[in-house]
Amino acid sequence: MTDGDRQVMSEYAHPKDVAVLMKVWLELLNSHIKQKVPEEKSIRAYSELHISFVRIHLFYDGNGRMARLVSNIPVLKSGFPPVIIPKQRRREYIMALTEYHLSAGPPGPDQPLVTAREKLEKFRTFCAESWKESMELVHAAQKKQAERNCASE
């Protein structure tokens, strides 16, 4: 990870703690998918699930991709389009994750997965902005489909 222009090593969960932390993460996921939730709560669920999954860092590679995928479960279950992080904002995404991880430190089995709330809010705001772009794509596709339907009648 990078912090500005300097390279920084991030510490993640100790391998012996991963099973316990993933159990806690799955409980967090289940708490968010029990019922459909409004837009604001959906993006909060997405950002908490995403940041905590990456914080555990259970895979050698692909933690971000997997986090972006599974964190969309409560969003989709609530009837919303997925949060998609635009390629053009990748550096900003990585910086928001880095800031969070540097302030939160590695997770332990005896502490909450979601800490450093002020840095989480910055990440949540980034996700909400990215989601707005996702929503615009969906609305544009819906508009195009409606135009096609009208043209075929």
Phi and psi in radians as a Rosetta constraint file:
Dihedral C 1 N 2 CA 2 C 2 CIRCULARHARMONIC -2.091 0.35
Dihedral N 2 CA 2 C 2 N 3 CIRCULARHARMONIC 2.585 0.35
Dihedral C 2 N 3 CA 3 C 3 CIRCULARHARMONIC -2.131 0.35
Dihedral N 3 CA 3 C 3 N 4 CIRCULARHARMONIC 1.658 0.35
Dihedral C 3 N 4 CA 4 C 4 CIRCULARHARMONIC 1.260 0.35
Dihedral N 4 CA 4 C 4 N 5 CIRCULARHARMONIC -2.059 0.35
Dihedral C 4 N 5 CA 5 C 5 CIRCULARHARMONIC -1.831 0.35
Dihedral N 5 CA 5 C 5 N 6 CIRCULARHARMONIC 0.032 0.35
Dihedral C 5 N 6 CA 6 C 6 CIRCULARHARMONIC -1.864 0.35
Dihedral N 6 CA 6 C 6 N 7 CIRCULARHARMONIC 2.566 0.35
Dihedral C 6 N 7 CA 7 C 7 CIRCULARHARMONIC -1.369 0.35
Dihedral N 7 CA 7 C 7 N 8 CIRCULARHARMONIC 2.374 0.35
Dihedral C 7 N 8 CA 8 C 8 CIRCULARHARMONIC -2.295 0.35
Dihedral N 8 CA 8 C 8 N 9 CIRCULARHARMONIC 2.388 0.35
Dihedral C 8 N 9 CA 9 C 9 CIRCULARHARMONIC -1.564 0.35
Dihedral N 9 CA 9 C 9 N 10 CIRCULARHARMONIC 2.198 0.35
Dihedral C 9 N 10 CA 10 C 10 CIRCULARHARMONIC -1.687 0.35
Dihedral N 10 CA 10 C 10 N 11 CIRCULARHARMONIC 2.517 0.35
Dihedral C 10 N 11 CA 11 C 11 CIRCULARHARMONIC -1.765 0.35
Dihedral N 11 CA 11 C 11 N 12 CIRCULARHARMONIC 2.384 0.35
Dihedral C 11 N 12 CA 12 C 12 CIRCULARHARMONIC -2.022 0.35
Dihedral N 12 CA 12 C 12 N 13 CIRCULARHARMONIC -3.006 0.35
Dihedral C 12 N 13 CA 13 C 13 CIRCULARHARMONIC -1.040 0.35
Dihedral N 13 CA 13 C 13 N 14 CIRCULARHARMONIC 2.509 0.35
Dihedral C 13 N 14 CA 14 C 14 CIRCULARHARMONIC -1.161 0.35
Dihedral N 14 CA 14 C 14 N 15 CIRCULARHARMONIC 2.402 0.35
Dihedral C 14 N 15 CA 15 C 15 CIRCULARHARMONIC -0.886 0.35
Dihedral N 15 CA 15 C 15 N 16 CIRCULARHARMONIC -0.627 0.35
Dihedral C 15 N 16 CA 16 C 16 CIRCULARHARMONIC -1.195 0.35
Dihedral N 16 CA 16 C 16 N 17 CIRCULARHARMONIC -0.322 0.35
Dihedral C 16 N 17 CA 17 C 17 CIRCULARHARMONIC -1.643 0.35
Dihedral N 17 CA 17 C 17 N 18 CIRCULARHARMONIC -0.154 0.35
Dihedral C 17 N 18 CA 18 C 18 CIRCULARHARMONIC -1.046 0.35
Dihedral N 18 CA 18 C 18 N 19 CIRCULARHARMONIC -0.776 0.35
Dihedral C 18 N 19 CA 19 C 19 CIRCULARHARMONIC -1.056 0.35
Dihedral N 19 CA 19 C 19 N 20 CIRCULARHARMONIC -0.770 0.35
Dihedral C 19 N 20 CA 20 C 20 CIRCULARHARMONIC -1.169 0.35
Dihedral N 20 CA 20 C 20 N 21 CIRCULARHARMONIC -0.763 0.35
Dihedral C 20 N 21 CA 21 C 21 CIRCULARHARMONIC -1.146 0.35
Dihedral N 21 CA 21 C 21 N 22 CIRCULARHARMONIC -0.647 0.35
Dihedral C 21 N 22 CA 22 C 22 CIRCULARHARMONIC -1.199 0.35
Dihedral N 22 CA 22 C 22 N 23 CIRCULARHARMONIC -0.565 0.35
Dihedral C 22 N 23 CA 23 C 23 CIRCULARHARMONIC -1.104 0.35
Dihedral N 23 CA 23 C 23 N 24 CIRCULARHARMONIC -0.754 0.35
Dihedral C 23 N 24 CA 24 C 24 CIRCULARHARMONIC -1.124 0.35
Dihedral N 24 CA 24 C 24 N 25 CIRCULARHARMONIC -0.724 0.35
Dihedral C 24 N 25 CA 25 C 25 CIRCULARHARMONIC -1.100 0.35
Dihedral N 25 CA 25 C 25 N 26 CIRCULARHARMONIC -0.732 0.35
Dihedral C 25 N 26 CA 26 C 26 CIRCULARHARMONIC -1.129 0.35
Dihedral N 26 CA 26 C 26 N 27 CIRCULARHARMONIC -0.602 0.35
Dihedral C 26 N 27 CA 27 C 27 CIRCULARHARMONIC -1.130 0.35
Dihedral N 27 CA 27 C 27 N 28 CIRCULARHARMONIC -0.690 0.35
Dihedral C 27 N 28 CA 28 C 28 CIRCULARHARMONIC -1.101 0.35
Dihedral N 28 CA 28 C 28 N 29 CIRCULARHARMONIC -0.795 0.35
Dihedral C 28 N 29 CA 29 C 29 CIRCULARHARMONIC -1.012 0.35
Dihedral N 29 CA 29 C 29 N 30 CIRCULARHARMONIC -0.874 0.35
Dihedral C 29 N 30 CA 30 C 30 CIRCULARHARMONIC -1.063 0.35
Dihedral N 30 CA 30 C 30 N 31 CIRCULARHARMONIC -0.610 0.35
Dihedral C 30 N 31 CA 31 C 31 CIRCULARHARMONIC -1.169 0.35
Dihedral N 31 CA 31 C 31 N 32 CIRCULARHARMONIC -0.501 0.35
Dihedral C 31 N 32 CA 32 C 32 CIRCULARHARMONIC -1.492 0.35
Dihedral N 32 CA 32 C 32 N 33 CIRCULARHARMONIC -0.285 0.35
Dihedral C 32 N 33 CA 33 C 33 CIRCULARHARMONIC -1.882 0.35
Dihedral N 33 CA 33 C 33 N 34 CIRCULARHARMONIC 0.139 0.35
Dihedral C 33 N 34 CA 34 C 34 CIRCULARHARMONIC -1.081 0.35
Dihedral N 34 CA 34 C 34 N 35 CIRCULARHARMONIC -0.589 0.35
Dihedral C 34 N 35 CA 35 C 35 CIRCULARHARMONIC -2.622 0.35
Dihedral N 35 CA 35 C 35 N 36 CIRCULARHARMONIC 2.800 0.35
Dihedral C 35 N 36 CA 36 C 36 CIRCULARHARMONIC -1.145 0.35
Dihedral N 36 CA 36 C 36 N 37 CIRCULARHARMONIC 2.460 0.35
Dihedral C 36 N 37 CA 37 C 37 CIRCULARHARMONIC -2.234 0.35
Dihedral N 37 CA 37 C 37 N 38 CIRCULARHARMONIC 2.756 0.35
Dihedral C 37 N 38 CA 38 C 38 CIRCULARHARMONIC -1.191 0.35
Dihedral N 38 CA 38 C 38 N 39 CIRCULARHARMONIC 2.957 0.35
Dihedral C 38 N 39 CA 39 C 39 CIRCULARHARMONIC -0.899 0.35
Dihedral N 39 CA 39 C 39 N 40 CIRCULARHARMONIC -0.871 0.35
Dihedral C 39 N 40 CA 40 C 40 CIRCULARHARMONIC -1.053 0.35
Dihedral N 40 CA 40 C 40 N 41 CIRCULARHARMONIC -0.731 0.35
Dihedral C 40 N 41 CA 41 C 41 CIRCULARHARMONIC -1.255 0.35
Dihedral N 41 CA 41 C 41 N 42 CIRCULARHARMONIC -0.513 0.35
Dihedral C 41 N 42 CA 42 C 42 CIRCULARHARMONIC -1.133 0.35
Dihedral N 42 CA 42 C 42 N 43 CIRCULARHARMONIC -0.765 0.35
Dihedral C 42 N 43 CA 43 C 43 CIRCULARHARMONIC -1.248 0.35
Dihedral N 43 CA 43 C 43 N 44 CIRCULARHARMONIC -0.552 0.35
Dihedral C 43 N 44 CA 44 C 44 CIRCULARHARMONIC -1.136 0.35
Dihedral N 44 CA 44 C 44 N 45 CIRCULARHARMONIC -0.771 0.35
Dihedral C 44 N 45 CA 45 C 45 CIRCULARHARMONIC -1.079 0.35
Dihedral N 45 CA 45 C 45 N 46 CIRCULARHARMONIC -0.803 0.35
Dihedral C 45 N 46 CA 46 C 46 CIRCULARHARMONIC -0.989 0.35
Dihedral N 46 CA 46 C 46 N 47 CIRCULARHARMONIC -0.876 0.35
Dihedral C 46 N 47 CA 47 C 47 CIRCULARHARMONIC -1.170 0.35
Dihedral N 47 CA 47 C 47 N 48 CIRCULARHARMONIC -0.686 0.35
Dihedral C 47 N 48 CA 48 C 48 CIRCULARHARMONIC -1.145 0.35
Dihedral N 48 CA 48 C 48 N 49 CIRCULARHARMONIC -0.781 0.35
Dihedral C 48 N 49 CA 49 C 49 CIRCULARHARMONIC -1.129 0.35
Dihedral N 49 CA 49 C 49 N 50 CIRCULARHARMONIC -0.749 0.35
Dihedral C 49 N 50 CA 50 C 50 CIRCULARHARMONIC -1.098 0.35
Dihedral N 50 CA 50 C 50 N 51 CIRCULARHARMONIC -0.937 0.35
Dihedral C 50 N 51 CA 51 C 51 CIRCULARHARMONIC -1.135 0.35
Dihedral N 51 CA 51 C 51 N 52 CIRCULARHARMONIC -0.657 0.35
Dihedral C 51 N 52 CA 52 C 52 CIRCULARHARMONIC -1.292 0.35
Dihedral N 52 CA 52 C 52 N 53 CIRCULARHARMONIC -0.599 0.35
Dihedral C 52 N 53 CA 53 C 53 CIRCULARHARMONIC -1.119 0.35
Dihedral N 53 CA 53 C 53 N 54 CIRCULARHARMONIC -0.827 0.35
Dihedral C 53 N 54 CA 54 C 54 CIRCULARHARMONIC -1.157 0.35
Dihedral N 54 CA 54 C 54 N 55 CIRCULARHARMONIC -0.582 0.35
Dihedral C 54 N 55 CA 55 C 55 CIRCULARHARMONIC -1.115 0.35
Dihedral N 55 CA 55 C 55 N 56 CIRCULARHARMONIC -0.637 0.35
Dihedral C 55 N 56 CA 56 C 56 CIRCULARHARMONIC -1.216 0.35
Dihedral N 56 CA 56 C 56 N 57 CIRCULARHARMONIC -0.737 0.35
Dihedral C 56 N 57 CA 57 C 57 CIRCULARHARMONIC 0.994 0.35
Dihedral N 57 CA 57 C 57 N 58 CIRCULARHARMONIC 1.051 0.35
Dihedral C 57 N 58 CA 58 C 58 CIRCULARHARMONIC -1.368 0.35
Dihedral N 58 CA 58 C 58 N 59 CIRCULARHARMONIC -0.311 0.35
Dihedral C 58 N 59 CA 59 C 59 CIRCULARHARMONIC -1.856 0.35
Dihedral N 59 CA 59 C 59 N 60 CIRCULARHARMONIC 2.717 0.35
Dihedral C 59 N 60 CA 60 C 60 CIRCULARHARMONIC -1.122 0.35
Dihedral N 60 CA 60 C 60 N 61 CIRCULARHARMONIC -0.729 0.35
Dihedral C 60 N 61 CA 61 C 61 CIRCULARHARMONIC -2.465 0.35
Dihedral N 61 CA 61 C 61 N 62 CIRCULARHARMONIC 2.683 0.35
Dihedral C 61 N 62 CA 62 C 62 CIRCULARHARMONIC 1.595 0.35
Dihedral N 62 CA 62 C 62 N 63 CIRCULARHARMONIC 0.196 0.35
Dihedral C 62 N 63 CA 63 C 63 CIRCULARHARMONIC -1.102 0.35
Dihedral N 63 CA 63 C 63 N 64 CIRCULARHARMONIC -0.705 0.35
Dihedral C 63 N 64 CA 64 C 64 CIRCULARHARMONIC -1.147 0.35
Dihedral N 64 CA 64 C 64 N 65 CIRCULARHARMONIC -0.789 0.35
Dihedral C 64 N 65 CA 65 C 65 CIRCULARHARMONIC -1.052 0.35
Dihedral N 65 CA 65 C 65 N 66 CIRCULARHARMONIC -0.788 0.35
Dihedral C 65 N 66 CA 66 C 66 CIRCULARHARMONIC -1.160 0.35
Dihedral N 66 CA 66 C 66 N 67 CIRCULARHARMONIC -0.699 0.35
Dihedral C 66 N 67 CA 67 C 67 CIRCULARHARMONIC -1.087 0.35
Dihedral N 67 CA 67 C 67 N 68 CIRCULARHARMONIC -0.749 0.35
Dihedral C 67 N 68 CA 68 C 68 CIRCULARHARMONIC -1.120 0.35
Dihedral N 68 CA 68 C 68 N 69 CIRCULARHARMONIC -0.578 0.35
Dihedral C 68 N 69 CA 69 C 69 CIRCULARHARMONIC -1.288 0.35
Dihedral N 69 CA 69 C 69 N 70 CIRCULARHARMONIC -1.030 0.35
Dihedral C 69 N 70 CA 70 C 70 CIRCULARHARMONIC -1.247 0.35
Dihedral N 70 CA 70 C 70 N 71 CIRCULARHARMONIC -0.436 0.35
Dihedral C 70 N 71 CA 71 C 71 CIRCULARHARMONIC -1.259 0.35
Dihedral N 71 CA 71 C 71 N 72 CIRCULARHARMONIC -0.253 0.35
Dihedral C 71 N 72 CA 72 C 72 CIRCULARHARMONIC -1.430 0.35
Dihedral N 72 CA 72 C 72 N 73 CIRCULARHARMONIC -0.140 0.35
Dihedral C 72 N 73 CA 73 C 73 CIRCULARHARMONIC -0.980 0.35
Dihedral N 73 CA 73 C 73 N 74 CIRCULARHARMONIC -0.917 0.35
Dihedral C 73 N 74 CA 74 C 74 CIRCULARHARMONIC -1.158 0.35
Dihedral N 74 CA 74 C 74 N 75 CIRCULARHARMONIC -0.500 0.35
Dihedral C 74 N 75 CA 75 C 75 CIRCULARHARMONIC -1.148 0.35
Dihedral N 75 CA 75 C 75 N 76 CIRCULARHARMONIC -0.874 0.35
Dihedral C 75 N 76 CA 76 C 76 CIRCULARHARMONIC -1.145 0.35
Dihedral N 76 CA 76 C 76 N 77 CIRCULARHARMONIC -0.713 0.35
Dihedral C 76 N 77 CA 77 C 77 CIRCULARHARMONIC -1.097 0.35
Dihedral N 77 CA 77 C 77 N 78 CIRCULARHARMONIC -0.470 0.35
Dihedral C 77 N 78 CA 78 C 78 CIRCULARHARMONIC -1.503 0.35
Dihedral N 78 CA 78 C 78 N 79 CIRCULARHARMONIC 0.046 0.35
Dihedral C 78 N 79 CA 79 C 79 CIRCULARHARMONIC 1.575 0.35
Dihedral N 79 CA 79 C 79 N 80 CIRCULARHARMONIC 0.234 0.35
Dihedral C 79 N 80 CA 80 C 80 CIRCULARHARMONIC -1.791 0.35
Dihedral N 80 CA 80 C 80 N 81 CIRCULARHARMONIC 2.766 0.35
Dihedral C 80 N 81 CA 81 C 81 CIRCULARHARMONIC -1.225 0.35
Dihedral N 81 CA 81 C 81 N 82 CIRCULARHARMONIC 2.768 0.35
Dihedral C 81 N 82 CA 82 C 82 CIRCULARHARMONIC -1.193 0.35
Dihedral N 82 CA 82 C 82 N 83 CIRCULARHARMONIC 2.728 0.35
Dihedral C 82 N 83 CA 83 C 83 CIRCULARHARMONIC -1.380 0.35
Dihedral N 83 CA 83 C 83 N 84 CIRCULARHARMONIC 2.208 0.35
Dihedral C 83 N 84 CA 84 C 84 CIRCULARHARMONIC -2.137 0.35
Dihedral N 84 CA 84 C 84 N 85 CIRCULARHARMONIC 2.166 0.35
Dihedral C 84 N 85 CA 85 C 85 CIRCULARHARMONIC -1.476 0.35
Dihedral N 85 CA 85 C 85 N 86 CIRCULARHARMONIC 2.026 0.35
Dihedral C 85 N 86 CA 86 C 86 CIRCULARHARMONIC -1.131 0.35
Dihedral N 86 CA 86 C 86 N 87 CIRCULARHARMONIC 2.471 0.35
Dihedral C 86 N 87 CA 87 C 87 CIRCULARHARMONIC -0.964 0.35
Dihedral N 87 CA 87 C 87 N 88 CIRCULARHARMONIC -0.660 0.35
Dihedral C 87 N 88 CA 88 C 88 CIRCULARHARMONIC -1.121 0.35
Dihedral N 88 CA 88 C 88 N 89 CIRCULARHARMONIC -0.334 0.35
Dihedral C 88 N 89 CA 89 C 89 CIRCULARHARMONIC -1.899 0.35
Dihedral N 89 CA 89 C 89 N 90 CIRCULARHARMONIC 0.292 0.35
Dihedral C 89 N 90 CA 90 C 90 CIRCULARHARMONIC -1.008 0.35
Dihedral N 90 CA 90 C 90 N 91 CIRCULARHARMONIC -0.792 0.35
Dihedral C 90 N 91 CA 91 C 91 CIRCULARHARMONIC -1.081 0.35
Dihedral N 91 CA 91 C 91 N 92 CIRCULARHARMONIC -0.745 0.35
Dihedral C 91 N 92 CA 92 C 92 CIRCULARHARMONIC -1.093 0.35
Dihedral N 92 CA 92 C 92 N 93 CIRCULARHARMONIC -0.695 0.35
Dihedral C 92 N 93 CA 93 C 93 CIRCULARHARMONIC -1.052 0.35
Dihedral N 93 CA 93 C 93 N 94 CIRCULARHARMONIC -0.856 0.35
Dihedral C 93 N 94 CA 94 C 94 CIRCULARHARMONIC -1.123 0.35
Dihedral N 94 CA 94 C 94 N 95 CIRCULARHARMONIC -0.680 0.35
Dihedral C 94 N 95 CA 95 C 95 CIRCULARHARMONIC -1.131 0.35
Dihedral N 95 CA 95 C 95 N 96 CIRCULARHARMONIC -0.712 0.35
Dihedral C 95 N 96 CA 96 C 96 CIRCULARHARMONIC -1.127 0.35
Dihedral N 96 CA 96 C 96 N 97 CIRCULARHARMONIC -0.731 0.35
Dihedral C 96 N 97 CA 97 C 97 CIRCULARHARMONIC -1.096 0.35
Dihedral N 97 CA 97 C 97 N 98 CIRCULARHARMONIC -0.784 0.35
Dihedral C 97 N 98 CA 98 C 98 CIRCULARHARMONIC -1.063 0.35
Dihedral N 98 CA 98 C 98 N 99 CIRCULARHARMONIC -0.824 0.35
Dihedral C 98 N 99 CA 99 C 99 CIRCULARHARMONIC -1.004 0.35
Dihedral N 99 CA 99 C 99 N 100 CIRCULARHARMONIC -0.748 0.35
Dihedral C 99 N 100 CA 100 C 100 CIRCULARHARMONIC -1.101 0.35
Dihedral N 100 CA 100 C 100 N 101 CIRCULARHARMONIC -0.862 0.35
Dihedral C 100 N 101 CA 101 C 101 CIRCULARHARMONIC -1.120 0.35
Dihedral N 101 CA 101 C 101 N 102 CIRCULARHARMONIC -0.655 0.35
Dihedral C 101 N 102 CA 102 C 102 CIRCULARHARMONIC -1.161 0.35
Dihedral N 102 CA 102 C 102 N 103 CIRCULARHARMONIC -0.596 0.35
Dihedral C 102 N 103 CA 103 C 103 CIRCULARHARMONIC -1.470 0.35
Dihedral N 103 CA 103 C 103 N 104 CIRCULARHARMONIC -0.547 0.35
Dihedral C 103 N 104 CA 104 C 104 CIRCULARHARMONIC -1.466 0.35
Dihedral N 104 CA 104 C 104 N 105 CIRCULARHARMONIC -0.563 0.35
Dihedral C 104 N 105 CA 105 C 105 CIRCULARHARMONIC 1.287 0.35
Dihedral N 105 CA 105 C 105 N 106 CIRCULARHARMONIC 3.112 0.35
Dihedral C 105 N 106 CA 106 C 106 CIRCULARHARMONIC -1.226 0.35
Dihedral N 106 CA 106 C 106 N 107 CIRCULARHARMONIC 2.521 0.35
Dihedral C 106 N 107 CA 107 C 107 CIRCULARHARMONIC -1.365 0.35
Dihedral N 107 CA 107 C 107 N 108 CIRCULARHARMONIC 2.624 0.35
Dihedral C 107 N 108 CA 108 C 108 CIRCULARHARMONIC -2.179 0.35
Dihedral N 108 CA 108 C 108 N 109 CIRCULARHARMONIC 2.769 0.35
Dihedral C 108 N 109 CA 109 C 109 CIRCULARHARMONIC -1.159 0.35
Dihedral N 109 CA 109 C 109 N 110 CIRCULARHARMONIC -0.266 0.35
Dihedral C 109 N 110 CA 110 C 110 CIRCULARHARMONIC -1.787 0.35
Dihedral N 110 CA 110 C 110 N 111 CIRCULARHARMONIC 0.246 0.35
Dihedral C 110 N 111 CA 111 C 111 CIRCULARHARMONIC -2.315 0.35
Dihedral N 111 CA 111 C 111 N 112 CIRCULARHARMONIC 2.771 0.35
Dihedral C 111 N 112 CA 112 C 112 CIRCULARHARMONIC -1.146 0.35
Dihedral N 112 CA 112 C 112 N 113 CIRCULARHARMONIC 2.600 0.35
Dihedral C 112 N 113 CA 113 C 113 CIRCULARHARMONIC -1.211 0.35
Dihedral N 113 CA 113 C 113 N 114 CIRCULARHARMONIC -0.605 0.35
Dihedral C 113 N 114 CA 114 C 114 CIRCULARHARMONIC -1.819 0.35
Dihedral N 114 CA 114 C 114 N 115 CIRCULARHARMONIC 1.937 0.35
Dihedral C 114 N 115 CA 115 C 115 CIRCULARHARMONIC -2.276 0.35
Dihedral N 115 CA 115 C 115 N 116 CIRCULARHARMONIC -2.914 0.35
Dihedral C 115 N 116 CA 116 C 116 CIRCULARHARMONIC 0.802 0.35
Dihedral N 116 CA 116 C 116 N 117 CIRCULARHARMONIC 1.011 0.35
Dihedral C 116 N 117 CA 117 C 117 CIRCULARHARMONIC -0.968 0.35
Dihedral N 117 CA 117 C 117 N 118 CIRCULARHARMONIC -0.627 0.35
Dihedral C 117 N 118 CA 118 C 118 CIRCULARHARMONIC -1.159 0.35
Dihedral N 118 CA 118 C 118 N 119 CIRCULARHARMONIC -0.642 0.35
Dihedral C 118 N 119 CA 119 C 119 CIRCULARHARMONIC -1.316 0.35
Dihedral N 119 CA 119 C 119 N 120 CIRCULARHARMONIC -0.543 0.35
Dihedral C 119 N 120 CA 120 C 120 CIRCULARHARMONIC -1.119 0.35
Dihedral N 120 CA 120 C 120 N 121 CIRCULARHARMONIC -0.675 0.35
Dihedral C 120 N 121 CA 121 C 121 CIRCULARHARMONIC -1.094 0.35
Dihedral N 121 CA 121 C 121 N 122 CIRCULARHARMONIC -0.673 0.35
Dihedral C 121 N 122 CA 122 C 122 CIRCULARHARMONIC -1.103 0.35
Dihedral N 122 CA 122 C 122 N 123 CIRCULARHARMONIC -0.756 0.35
Dihedral C 122 N 123 CA 123 C 123 CIRCULARHARMONIC -1.155 0.35
Dihedral N 123 CA 123 C 123 N 124 CIRCULARHARMONIC -0.722 0.35
Dihedral C 123 N 124 CA 124 C 124 CIRCULARHARMONIC -1.066 0.35
Dihedral N 124 CA 124 C 124 N 125 CIRCULARHARMONIC -0.738 0.35
Dihedral C 124 N 125 CA 125 C 125 CIRCULARHARMONIC -1.077 0.35
Dihedral N 125 CA 125 C 125 N 126 CIRCULARHARMONIC -0.754 0.35
Dihedral C 125 N 126 CA 126 C 126 CIRCULARHARMONIC -1.033 0.35
Dihedral N 126 CA 126 C 126 N 127 CIRCULARHARMONIC -0.797 0.35
Dihedral C 126 N 127 CA 127 C 127 CIRCULARHARMONIC -1.100 0.35
Dihedral N 127 CA 127 C 127 N 128 CIRCULARHARMONIC -0.712 0.35
Dihedral C 127 N 128 CA 128 C 128 CIRCULARHARMONIC -1.103 0.35
Dihedral N 128 CA 128 C 128 N 129 CIRCULARHARMONIC -0.711 0.35
Dihedral C 128 N 129 CA 129 C 129 CIRCULARHARMONIC -1.116 0.35
Dihedral N 129 CA 129 C 129 N 130 CIRCULARHARMONIC -0.738 0.35
Dihedral C 129 N 130 CA 130 C 130 CIRCULARHARMONIC -1.133 0.35
Dihedral N 130 CA 130 C 130 N 131 CIRCULARHARMONIC -0.673 0.35
Dihedral C 130 N 131 CA 131 C 131 CIRCULARHARMONIC -1.129 0.35
Dihedral N 131 CA 131 C 131 N 132 CIRCULARHARMONIC -0.624 0.35
Dihedral C 131 N 132 CA 132 C 132 CIRCULARHARMONIC -1.013 0.35
Dihedral N 132 CA 132 C 132 N 133 CIRCULARHARMONIC -0.727 0.35
Dihedral C 132 N 133 CA 133 C 133 CIRCULARHARMONIC -1.121 0.35
Dihedral N 133 CA 133 C 133 N 134 CIRCULARHARMONIC -0.680 0.35
Dihedral C 133 N 134 CA 134 C 134 CIRCULARHARMONIC -1.087 0.35
Dihedral N 134 CA 134 C 134 N 135 CIRCULARHARMONIC -0.773 0.35
Dihedral C 134 N 135 CA 135 C 135 CIRCULARHARMONIC -1.078 0.35
Dihedral N 135 CA 135 C 135 N 136 CIRCULARHARMONIC -0.715 0.35
Dihedral C 135 N 136 CA 136 C 136 CIRCULARHARMONIC -1.100 0.35
Dihedral N 136 CA 136 C 136 N 137 CIRCULARHARMONIC -0.673 0.35
Dihedral C 136 N 137 CA 137 C 137 CIRCULARHARMONIC -1.083 0.35
Dihedral N 137 CA 137 C 137 N 138 CIRCULARHARMONIC -0.774 0.35
Dihedral C 137 N 138 CA 138 C 138 CIRCULARHARMONIC -1.118 0.35
Dihedral N 138 CA 138 C 138 N 139 CIRCULARHARMONIC -0.785 0.35
Dihedral C 138 N 139 CA 139 C 139 CIRCULARHARMONIC -1.111 0.35
Dihedral N 139 CA 139 C 139 N 140 CIRCULARHARMONIC -0.671 0.35
Dihedral C 139 N 140 CA 140 C 140 CIRCULARHARMONIC -1.126 0.35
Dihedral N 140 CA 140 C 140 N 141 CIRCULARHARMONIC -0.722 0.35
Dihedral C 140 N 141 CA 141 C 141 CIRCULARHARMONIC -1.144 0.35
Dihedral N 141 CA 141 C 141 N 142 CIRCULARHARMONIC -0.714 0.35
Dihedral C 141 N 142 CA 142 C 142 CIRCULARHARMONIC -1.111 0.35
Dihedral N 142 CA 142 C 142 N 143 CIRCULARHARMONIC -0.705 0.35
Dihedral C 142 N 143 CA 143 C 143 CIRCULARHARMONIC -1.117 0.35
Dihedral N 143 CA 143 C 143 N 144 CIRCULARHARMONIC -0.778 0.35
Dihedral C 143 N 144 CA 144 C 144 CIRCULARHARMONIC -1.086 0.35
Dihedral N 144 CA 144 C 144 N 145 CIRCULARHARMONIC -0.729 0.35
Dihedral C 144 N 145 CA 145 C 145 CIRCULARHARMONIC -1.133 0.35
Dihedral N 145 CA 145 C 145 N 146 CIRCULARHARMONIC -0.713 0.35
Dihedral C 145 N 146 CA 146 C 146 CIRCULARHARMONIC -1.090 0.35
Dihedral N 146 CA 146 C 146 N 147 CIRCULARHARMONIC -0.713 0.35
Dihedral C 146 N 147 CA 147 C 147 CIRCULARHARMONIC -1.093 0.35
Dihedral N 147 CA 147 C 147 N 148 CIRCULARHARMONIC -0.719 0.35
Dihedral C 147 N 148 CA 148 C 148 CIRCULARHARMONIC -1.121 0.35
Dihedral N 148 CA 148 C 148 N 149 CIRCULARHARMONIC -0.714 0.35
Dihedral C 148 N 149 CA 149 C 149 CIRCULARHARMONIC -1.104 0.35
Dihedral N 149 CA 149 C 149 N 150 CIRCULARHARMONIC -0.744 0.35
Dihedral C 149 N 150 CA 150 C 150 CIRCULARHARMONIC -1.126 0.35
Dihedral N 150 CA 150 C 150 N 151 CIRCULARHARMONIC -0.689 0.35
Dihedral C 150 N 151 CA 151 C 151 CIRCULARHARMONIC -1.190 0.35
Dihedral N 151 CA 151 C 151 N 152 CIRCULARHARMONIC -0.506 0.35
Dihedral C 151 N 152 CA 152 C 152 CIRCULARHARMONIC -1.513 0.35
Dihedral N 152 CA 152 C 152 N 153 CIRCULARHARMONIC -0.108 0.35
